Amino acid sequence: MSPVTVSSSGIGVAHLPNQRHKIVTNKGCNFTIMVCGESGLGKTTYINTLFTTTLKQYKDQAQRHAKQLDRTVEIEITKTEIEEKMFKVKLSIVDTPGFGDYVNSHNSWIPISEFIDDQHESFMRQEQQPDRQTKIDMRVHVCLYFIRPTGHSLKPLDIEMMKRLGSRVNLIPVVAKADTLTPKDLIEFKQRVLQSIEDNHIKVYSCPIESEDEDVTQTNKDIMASMPFSIIGSTQDVQTPDGRTVKGRAYSWGVAEVENESHCDFKKLRHLLIRSHMHDLIDTTESVHYENYRLNEMATRKFGESKSVKAENPKHREKEESLRKEFTEQVKKEENRFRQWETQLVSERDRLNKDLESRHAQIKALETELEALYHRNGGTIRR
């Protein structure tokens, strides 16, 4: 169908983007960020630095590893609403305490991958309902995977986790605590991480590069060239040697500035997450990851059929094993108590039988003695 040419003054179709802008501004949006990585890598500090406010409370250092006795990976969700220039964002922060904190981390990725799948499942179930006006959307739009700055490369656990995350969510690798490496070591470490990602075919988020504006295109190229992003997190104001007050960390050799691009990639990552590509992260989650999940699930089950459980949650499995062990021990205690009671009853029965036999023998002896006594006296005993 060929387009119809209208008068130069127009009929008002060009105002549709303005109408759409008003609708989106009034409605706001949902944005969910997942932070994944070992304890002590500064995930909470980064989130608070990113949004310039205390969204997540810091854990007590003395109790940081207390949950390790449970040997489970948990999911913690922090919800808040951010408003800027009359535009509201319903922000959700998903943390994964316990991941990678144990000697045996086998299957520690299951609760995290299941959580992401469960959010897709929940949204798909809501779309199948007659009333879809009040849908709750908790789908994860981006996952920041914090890598420990070892100076070597990705650990096997990192590779396994990132493989599973890359196929489910927009994955962005982050080198935590970049101020613990020298600039040369940091560059070499990032190259090793990229090589490991390529060798293991890990899918990471890639933002659109080309744009009508050359400056935007160049900015996008600079952002992607910094992958994986090295970050420094700090909510404290410090004084630089030249007298400036900045967010950063003060050391004896100088100040590591959070927003200094020669020190870390904090500004580039913030630009990617919030200022330039938040919509693309949301749209990619909707059009790629959610659609892939929906396609796979609807191809393997009937409409309205509930999801089959493919794997157990380690936390539930350990709890079940603990309850089973407790029940078994309680049964053994009751069995031992019953056997002791039975032994006491048998012993008491034997004692009473012996006592009865002894009494019976005494009676027999008395009868014999009495009969002998009557015979000597010429009498008889009436039985």
C-alpha positions, 0 to 999 in steps of 0.5 A: 500500500503506497503512503497517502500524501497530506497537505503541508499543514498536516492533520495532526498525526505527527503529534502522536509521539507527544501523546505517547510521551505524556502517557509514558510520563504519567504511567512511569516504568518498572526497572529491576536490577539484579546484582550477583557475586560473592560477598564483600565485592561492594554490591550494596555500596555500588547500588547506593552510589549509583542512585546517590542514596541509601537504597540498601542497608549495609550488612553488619560486618560481624554478622556478614558470614553468619548465614554461611552456616545455612549453606544456601543462596537466598534472594533479597528484593529491595523496592523503592520509587524514584522520581526525577522531573515528574517521571517515576521509576518503580525500582527493584534491586535483587540481591543474591546473598550466599552465592559463591561464599562456600567451598562447595558451590555446586548448584548454587546458581539454581535459586538465581536462575529459577528466580529469573525464570519464575518472574517470566512464568509469573508474567506469562500466567498473568497475561493468560488471565481475563483481567490484565489491568493489574499485572505485576512485572518483576522481570529482571531487566539487567544483571550486574555480575561482580567479578573479584579482581584476582588479576587472573581470569574468571573462576569456574563458578563465574563461568557456569553462572554467567552461562546460565545468566546470559541466556536469561537476562541482559548480563553485564560483567563488572570488575569490582573494587578496581582501585585494588589493581594497578592500571596496567594489571586492570587492563590485562585482567579485563582482557583475560575476562573478555577472552574467557567470555569469548572462549566459553561462549557467554552471552553478554549485553551489547547496546545498539551502537549506530545512531543518527548522531555521531556523538551518540555513536562514538559514546556507545562505542566508548561504552562497549569498549570498556566492557567489562566495566571496572568500578569503584563504589563509595558514598563518602565525600573526600578531598582531593590534593587539588582541593576538590570534594568528590565521591571516592576513597582516600589512600596514602598514595592519593584519592580514587575518584568514583566519577573519574573516567581515568580511575574507573568506568563508573560513569560509563556504566551509569550512562548505559544503565540509566541515561541512554539504554534503560529503555533498550534493556527493558525492551530487550527483556520483553522482546528477546528474553521473555519471548524466548522463555514464552516460546520454549514453555508454550512449545512443551506444554498445553495452554494454562498448564502449570510449569513442571519443576525441573530441579529442586531448590537446594535450600528446600532440599537441605531443609527436607533432608534436615527434617528427614534426619530429625524424624529418623533420629526421633523414630530411633529414639522411640524404637529404643525406648520401646525396646527397653520397655519391652525388655523390662516387661519380659524381665518382669514377666520372667520374674513373676513366672519364676516367682509363681513357679517357686510358690507353686513348688512350695505349695506342692511341698506343703501338700506332700508334707501334709499328706505324709503327716496324715498318713502317719496319723492314719487319716486321709486328705480330702482333695 
